[in-house]
């Protein structure tokens, strides 16, 4: 009987040691980091009214839906409203949220500088092309495209 207990305890100890050796560190996943980046960018968005009440309402509703979606995802992953994940994972989330905010602000500034240059284009297509050519050299702008609601993987 004592031998059986000793063998059982040894097997449990070996199993626990193997689990500990295979345990992965708790770090934020790529999707979690993307959600934090997009949430930071969405929180920094400074929307200008279009002058059309119905359009402004639709834009605001879409923006609020995106915020809810991002917060719900990060909440389900243990980041919001309080950080219950590891320090490494939480720091990664905070870093990417700050990066998203900074990129949004830099890209908006670039777009604001492009508007006077591109406003005199002959048609909407030419203006769009001008804006893209003017905006895209700013390294902060292309990554923000991943935050479009139809591009999010969650």
RAHUUR-V907788 format. One record per residue. N is the residue number from 1. RES is the residue in one small letter. PHI is phi in whole degrees, 0 to 359 (none if undefined). PSI is psi in whole degrees, -180 to 180 (999 if undefined). BURIAL is 1 if it has 24 or more other ideal C-beta (glycine too) atoms within 12 Angstrom, else 0. Layout:
N|RES|PHI|PSI|BURIAL ; N|RES|PHI|PSI|BURIAL
//
This chain:
1|x|none|-45|0 ; 2|x|296|-36|0 ; 3|x|294|-39|0 ; 4|x|297|-45|0 ; 5|x|296|-42|0 ; 6|x|296|-41|0 ; 7|x|293|-42|0 ; 8|x|298|-46|0 ; 9|x|296|-38|0 ; 10|x|296|-42|0 ; 11|x|295|-41|0 ; 12|x|296|-44|0 ; 13|x|298|-42|0 ; 14|x|295|-42|0 ; 15|x|298|-44|0 ; 16|x|295|-40|0 ; 17|x|295|-39|0 ; 18|x|294|-41|0 ; 19|x|297|-42|0 ; 20|x|295|-37|0 ; 21|x|291|-32|0 ; 22|x|270|-7|0 ; 23|x|296|135|0 ; 24|x|267|147|0 ; 25|x|292|151|0 ; 26|x|275|95|0 ; 27|x|237|158|0 ; 28|x|292|141|1 ; 29|x|280|169|1 ; 30|x|301|-43|0 ; 31|x|294|-39|0 ; 32|x|295|-41|1 ; 33|x|294|-39|1 ; 34|x|296|-43|1 ; 35|x|299|-42|1 ; 36|x|294|-43|1 ; 37|x|301|-48|1 ; 38|x|292|-35|1 ; 39|x|294|-43|1 ; 40|x|300|-43|1 ; 41|x|294|-43|1 ; 42|x|295|-35|1 ; 43|x|290|-22|1 ; 44|x|267|-8|1 ; 45|x|297|128|1 ; 46|x|250|100|0 ; 47|x|275|137|0 ; 48|x|260|134|0 ; 49|x|299|142|0 ; 50|x|274|-19|0 ; 51|x|95|-8|0 ; 52|x|250|108|0 ; 53|x|304|-44|0 ; 54|x|295|-41|0 ; 55|x|294|-44|0 ; 56|x|301|-41|0 ; 57|x|296|-44|0 ; 58|x|296|-41|0 ; 59|x|296|-43|0 ; 60|x|294|-40|0 ; 61|x|296|-41|0 ; 62|x|296|-42|0 ; 63|x|297|-45|1 ; 64|x|295|-39|0 ; 65|x|297|-39|0 ; 66|x|294|-43|1 ; 67|x|300|-44|1 ; 68|x|298|-44|0 ; 69|x|299|-47|1 ; 70|x|293|-44|1 ; 71|x|296|-39|1 ; 72|x|296|-42|0 ; 73|x|297|-49|1 ; 74|x|293|-31|1 ; 75|x|294|-43|0 ; 76|x|294|-26|0 ; 77|x|271|0|1 ; 78|x|93|22|0 ; 79|x|253|-34|1 ; 80|x|239|145|1 ; 81|x|281|-17|0 ; 82|x|236|153|0 ; 83|x|276|112|1 ; 84|x|252|-2|0 ; 85|x|276|179|1 ; 86|x|296|164|0 ; 87|x|297|-40|0 ; 88|x|297|-45|0 ; 89|x|295|-45|1 ; 90|x|296|-40|1 ; 91|x|294|-38|0 ; 92|x|298|-42|1 ; 93|x|297|-46|1 ; 94|x|297|-42|1 ; 95|x|299|-46|0 ; 96|x|289|-33|1 ; 97|x|296|-43|1 ; 98|x|296|-40|0 ; 99|x|296|-42|1 ; 100|x|299|-43|1 ; 101|x|297|-47|1 ; 102|x|297|-42|0 ; 103|x|296|-42|1 ; 104|x|299|-44|1 ; 105|x|295|-43|1 ; 106|x|293|-41|1 ; 107|x|292|-41|1 ; 108|x|299|-40|1 ; 109|x|296|-41|0 ; 110|x|295|-44|1 ; 111|x|298|-43|1 ; 112|x|300|-36|0 ; 113|x|287|-27|0 ; 114|x|281|-29|1 ; 115|x|304|-50|0 ; 116|x|297|-32|0 ; 117|x|290|-39|0 ; 118|x|262|-9|1 ; 119|x|296|-32|0 ; 120|x|278|13|0 ; 121|x|292|152|0 ; 122|x|292|-27|0 ; 123|x|209|174|0 ; 124|x|297|-38|0 ; 125|x|296|-43|0 ; 126|x|293|-36|0 ; 127|x|293|-42|0 ; 128|x|298|-45|0 ; 129|x|299|-43|0 ; 130|x|298|-45|0 ; 131|x|297|-42|1 ; 132|x|296|-45|0 ; 133|x|294|-34|0 ; 134|x|284|-40|1 ; 135|x|280|-41|1 ; 136|x|299|-28|0 ; 137|x|296|-19|0 ; 138|x|286|115|1 ; 139|x|300|-21|0 ; 140|x|284|-21|1 ; 141|x|283|-50|1 ; 142|x|303|-40|0 ; 143|x|297|-26|1 ; 144|x|293|-21|1 ; 145|x|298|-26|0 ; 146|x|292|-13|0 ; 147|x|269|-1|1 ; 148|x|299|140|0 ; 149|x|306|-37|0 ; 150|x|280|-5|0 ; 151|x|257|-13|0 ; 152|x|290|135|0 ; 153|x|275|8|0 ; 154|x|227|999|1
//
